[in-house]
């Protein structure tokens, strides 16, 4: 197939989406069926099983939400919005009219299909689709699946801030410095730092929140302005006391909150008036209605805390990159960035260099189309009559004023014979420059093209035979954007695996070398020096090696794996290996990450000289249970309170964790009943636990020193009580403990603590064996035995020997025999070393 450049960019947003096409070198937003630049990301199903997408679906949503207040019951829902927030999860949106549930990716596919329908001149099978910079691997994979369901078979994914920076880079005269993209969308927030040198942009660092956006602002207005108004004018205490009714009321009022938010971005006050008979009754049977004025002064204290979360993320990003006071430009993206409240906060707290020159609603789609123009794809449209196929190679984005274009003929892809002599001419769109006729063949030639600075340069490709007759050719046009060039995207997370840290006896997150956060992609990560925990026999599927893959935030290395984001488990079993891999064999792991952040794993076993390759298949993750959230919140609060009571830990050290946990506690009741709300709570609780671990690590030595002293005292007492048989070993440990305490060396201290535990076991070993015999004798009737009579006899012999001050060696044969007689699975039986 003939290779051409992509032409379409799609912004698949939480609340609004858009599609853009490169036309004559310029990114052009295609209007929706209602002649708008953006399409509401809303899907509804009718009784006649008709699918509606966009404004018509959004109108259905408003009616459904207000209708629910009539009976204060949700009933059967058939309209959905903001499903992007549950992308990658197993959440199902049930439709009574369709008789089934739909996943987020299926609903997203309907939005993509509708966007495709706005392009009538051809069928789109390849496009760049944007995603939030902080999207997790399962969310990315779900977006790819949504594209496939929508008929986009070649889908490239691009982080939204990078797309926005491309749109800005083409329009601005600024070609150097540090830029920050502030992308506050309908459901997600991203911040990206870029370093720009002579028009070449490279992402330095990213940060964000997948659950922070316009939706949060809407509900803040509902809770902070509209519900207080209703409480003042109506009786709604019983409604608010009922979780289900409260959510119905909040959802119904959200439309007016959004209206107020949008209007107050452009004027100081707005009128909010509901329609007649729109809502149900209050607790006393009076019809609820809205007739109020909301001012910017009322709005500011309600939305400022939401905006502050985004600003704090930006401050964190600036601080860790040492760029305080060095930002040259702050680029605003997303509808909420129209807010004068936000813009003032940004000027005061981030930089006065706030740039509002690009359209924040369409910048991402425009940038996606520009990015698409640099990606090769297979041509899907061909000339109906005979044509000459050309292979054209060039850089679609450049900061140079001259670009070299390689052109050669392709006989295998042409639908007519190549003429004996073939000439090509490139003609710039303004007709002010032409390459002249250049003879080419299947070997090809290079044509030097002159570009207009700061423009998208379109060149017509004209083919001639030796008589000067024009011959149809394909492609017949190329576009080269001069003035901006984007570097590779970067990893928004550390990618790593779960490993067991023997010293601290904990499963921790360990990034792979080469897959650290902000590494440019495509990328390859390596982890050497790992060991197989057990043997893998060829052909034995039950012999399994599980490799857990995780994503970790900035500075997540060494934190508990459970507090990071689990991607999937990669399994290697006996069916995968050709020869025996003994226990404790070396294993080297390589993970390859492509441009869309999809992964592939290679595990090398030097002992057999084989490398096993595994595609990392990312499925949907299970939903979050309220019980799990409640338990985690209680654990976090308990740990926080312990730190507050612990001497030596200052308030400043626990401020971050305290702020996160307090915020989660305040939001808990309002978010615990929605799927994206639960995911938001879980994400923040993970952040809280990592912040608490950071505090714990800072005081790790204090805790460890106390434990060393207490455990050594316990060991010394046991030795004294049992006849001082281990004085020499204990004296050696005393010197090691003193050395560790003097050095305040955490790693050495943990080794010493482990040796103290081992020595304690040795000192008390005989008593543990005696305890085993007493326990199994007393619990004899509750245990299952292969031969009860023999087991009873052995235990009686053991009890007699115990009366004569025995050694461990005298009792061990009896203990081993008793263990063999236990009628339980082998892996549940006690081992001698654990007694």
Secondary structure, 3 states (H helix, E strand, C coil): CCEEECCEEEECCCCEEEEEEEECCEEEECCCCCCCCCEECEEEECCCCCEEECHHHHHHHHHHHHHHHHHCCCCCCCEEECHHHHCCECCCEEECCCCEEECHHHHHHHHHHHHHHCCCCCCCCEEEEEECCCCCHHHHHHHHHHHHHCCCCEEEEEEHHHHHHHHHHHHCCCCCEEEEEEEECCCCEEEEEEEEECCEEEEEEEEEECCCCHHHHHHHHHHHHHHHHHHHHCCCHHHHHCHHHHHHHHHHHHHHHHHHHHHCCCCCEEEEECCCCCCCECCCCCECCCEEEEEHHHHHHHHHHHHHHHHHHHHHHHHHCCCCCCCCEEEEECHHHHCHHHHHHHHHHCCCCEECCCCCCCHHHHHHHHHHCCCEEECCCCCCCCCEEEEEECCCEECCCEEEEEEEEECCCCCCCCCCCEEEEEEECCCCCECCCEEECCCCEEEEEECCCCCEEEEEEEEECCCCCEECEECCEEEEEECCEECCCECCCEEEEEEEECCCCEEEEEECECCCCCCECCEEEEEEEEECCCCECCCCCCCEEEEEEEEECCCCCCCEHHHCEEEEEEEEECCCCCCCECCCCEEEEEEEECCCCCEEEEEEECCCCEEEEEECCCCCECCCCHHHHHHHHHHHHHHHHHHHHCCCCCCHHHHHHHHHHHHHHHHHHHHCCCHHHHHHHHHHHHHHHHHHHHHHHHCHHHHHHHHHHHHHHHHHHHHHHCCCCCHHHHHHHHHHHHHHHHHCCHHHHHHHHHHHHHHHHHHCHHHHHHHHHHHHHHCHHHCCECCHHHHHHHHHHHHHHHCCCCCHHHHHHHHHHHHHHECCCHHHCCCHHHC
